Amino acid sequence: MGGLACYVVSVVLWVVALSKVPVSIAYPMLSIGYIVNAVAAHYLFGETLSTMRLAGIGVIIVGVYMVARS
């Protein structure tokens, strides 16, 4: 039930975001979730953030920044 509730909240937030921001801006922002997930896994589960993973996170950050600025 908790997972379903989280999914419903997620869908509602996505619809609200799309009503305020163009899809070409909003959709790339979803990739920030990959960064949050990697950092949370590092701190909560002790997963390593290798150099390659940190480089990937950097690419995501730069890409999202470029899309947000355009």
Secondary structure as UniProt FT lines:
FT   HELIX           2..20
FT   HELIX           23..29
FT   TURN            30..31
FT   HELIX           32..45
FT   HELIX           51..69
//
